[in-house]
Structures are given as C-alpha cells and as structure tokens.
Amino acid sequence: MVIAGGVSFNQGRGFHVGTDATKSSVGWQDINENGVVDTNETVGKTGAAATSSSNFTRWAMGADLELLLKTGLGWTMLYGELYAASNLDRGLFVADPVLNSGAAIREFGWYAALTQEINRYGVVGFRFDYYDPNADLLDTRKGKLLPVSAAMKTYSPMLGLVLPDHARLLFQWDIVRDRLARDTRGVPTDFRNNQWTLRLQGML
C-alpha cells in the first residue's frame, strides 16, 4: 500500500484594466425589423468618466491525498483534491473584484476519483468533480436580486485498453451538470455541454 498527499498555496496580484471616458449617445434597436424608427426603439446612454487601472490580490490553497493498493486484478488508485481560492479564476469565469463592486470573488472546488487496473490489459475509472466559480453569485429575477448557484458537477466514467510498456487507448465521457443556460422563462437551467474524449498515449 502507498499513501501520498500534499498541500499547496498560491498568492499574487491580478490587473484590472481601466476605461476611457465616453460621451452621452443615443442608440437605436430595430426591434420589429421594419427599417423605421418606432416608439420605444431608441435608448439613451449617459456618458461616463474615465476609470483608472488597478491591481487586486488573489490567492488559492489546496490539499490532495492519494491511496494506492495492489490487488489480484492490479493496482487500485483512489485520489482526490480540495481547494479554495479568491479572485483566481482566469479561464472559465474571469474573476475581477473591481467589476464586482470591490467584493472578492470566492471560488471553491473538489474532486474524487477511482481507477482500477484489469490485469495488464485494461483499466476502468470514475471521477466526480465539483466547482463553484462564485460562491456569492446573485441573479436578477423580476427586478429582484436573488442568490443563485453557479456550481458545476461533472461525472466522468473512463474505460481503457493497455498494451503494457507501449501504449494505452482511453475513452472518457464527461457528463456535466450546471446552470449556465436559460429556459424560456429566463430561469437558469442545465447547459448541454457533455463531451467525450478518446485519447491514445504512446510510451517509448
């Protein structure tokens, strides 16, 4: 049996880009697409003063644990990680506390996975992943601000064939459950973004 684990910490600064000054303007949206300016199709936009660029702090901390056990079928590996962060997301939802009225954006997530070798020529596994990009997210419903969840859950079964010391062919199916889409009423609903991956790995 093998047990391994670790902790990590990251701290740094992010950059918020300032904006130029704008003049007041009038815009037109041809709602009925008749090419004529009708009532309620013009919108006024108030000018705004320039804003300066600024820095903000961001950090993240995490801990992971791994357990390896040799059985009659082969190696069994159980592993997972837990992490928390502030203002750090730069890929899926770019975190900018300046645009968030100065409030820090809290991220939280964890995952757990299990893989099992099937003798020398096969491997199966399953992973569950949870990620919340903004623990304090608010949404507008009928003019009211309501707390909502942007958390995403991913269920990932995996199946693979192994040619020992040469190559492995892996098939992974990611079943994603989130609230990134809107239904006909404007209420957050699951976004259809499931995906599958076929991966071929070679070894020299």
Residue pairs with C-beta under 8 A, 6 or more apart in sequence:
1 67
1 68
1 69
1 70
2 66
2 67
2 68
2 69
3 65
3 66
3 67
3 68
4 65
4 66
4 68
5 63
5 64
5 65
5 66
6 63
6 64
7 61
7 62
7 63
7 64
8 60
8 61
8 62
8 63
9 59
9 60
9 61
9 62
10 59
10 60
10 61
10 88
11 57
11 58
11 59
11 60
12 57
12 58
12 59
13 55
13 56
13 57
13 58
14 55
14 56
14 57
14 58
14 87
14 90
14 95
14 96
15 53
15 54
15 55
15 56
16 53
16 54
16 55
16 56
16 96
16 98
16 99
17 53
18 50
18 51
18 52
18 53
18 54
19 48
19 50
19 51
20 50
21 47
21 48
21 49
21 50
22 45
22 47
22 48
23 47
24 44
24 45
24 46
24 47
25 44
25 45
25 47
26 42
26 43
26 44
26 45
27 42
27 43
27 44
27 45
28 37
28 41
28 42
28 43
29 41
29 43
30 41
31 38
31 40
31 41
32 38
54 98
56 87
56 96
56 97
56 98
57 86
57 87
58 85
58 86
58 87
58 88
58 95
59 85
59 86
59 87
59 88
60 83
60 84
60 85
60 86
60 88
60 107
61 83
61 84
61 85
62 81
62 82
62 83
62 84
63 81
63 82
63 83
64 79
64 80
64 81
64 82
65 79
65 80
65 81
66 77
66 78
66 79
67 77
67 78
67 79
68 75
68 76
68 77
69 75
69 76
69 77
69 78
70 76
73 116
73 117
73 118
73 119
74 116
74 117
74 118
74 119
74 120
74 123
75 116
75 117
76 114
76 115
76 116
76 117
77 113
77 114
77 115
77 116
78 112
78 113
78 114
79 112
79 113
80 110
80 111
80 112
80 113
81 110
81 111
82 109
82 110
83 108
83 109
83 110
84 106
84 107
84 108
85 106
85 107
85 108
86 104
86 105
86 106
86 107
87 95
87 96
87 97
87 104
87 105
88 95
88 107
89 95
89 105
89 107
89 133
92 133
93 133
93 134
93 150
95 105
95 107
95 133
95 134
96 105
97 103
97 104
97 105
103 136
105 133
105 134
105 136
106 134
106 135
106 136
107 131
107 132
107 133
107 134
107 135
108 131
108 132
108 135
109 129
109 130
109 131
109 132
110 129
110 130
111 127
111 128
111 129
111 130
112 127
112 128
113 125
113 126
113 127
113 128
113 156
114 125
114 126
114 127
115 123
115 124
115 125
115 158
116 123
116 124
116 125
117 123
117 162
118 124
120 162
120 164
121 161
121 162
121 163
121 164
122 160
122 161
122 162
123 158
123 159
123 160
123 162
123 168
123 170
124 157
124 158
124 159
124 160
125 157
125 158
125 160
126 155
126 156
126 157
126 158
127 154
127 155
127 156
127 158
128 153
128 154
128 155
128 156
129 152
129 153
129 154
129 156
130 151
130 152
130 153
130 154
131 151
131 152
132 149
132 150
132 151
132 152
133 150
133 152
134 150
136 147
137 147
137 148
137 149
137 150
138 145
138 146
138 147
138 148
139 145
139 146
139 147
139 148
139 188
140 146
141 186
141 187
148 179
148 188
149 179
150 178
150 179
150 180
151 178
151 179
152 176
152 177
152 178
152 180
153 176
153 177
153 178
154 174
154 175
154 176
154 177
155 174
155 175
155 177
156 172
156 173
156 174
156 175
157 172
157 173
158 170
158 171
158 172
158 173
159 170
159 171
160 168
160 169
160 170
160 171
161 168
161 169
162 168
165 203
166 202
166 203
167 200
167 201
167 202
167 203
168 200
168 201
169 198
169 199
169 200
169 201
170 197
170 198
170 199
170 200
170 201
171 196
171 197
171 198
171 199
172 196
172 197
172 199
173 194
173 195
173 196
174 194
174 195
174 196
174 197
175 194
176 191
176 193
176 194
176 195
177 190
178 190
178 191
178 193
179 188
179 189
179 190
179 191
180 188
180 190
180 191
180 193
181 188
181 189
181 190
181 191
181 192
182 188
182 189
183 189
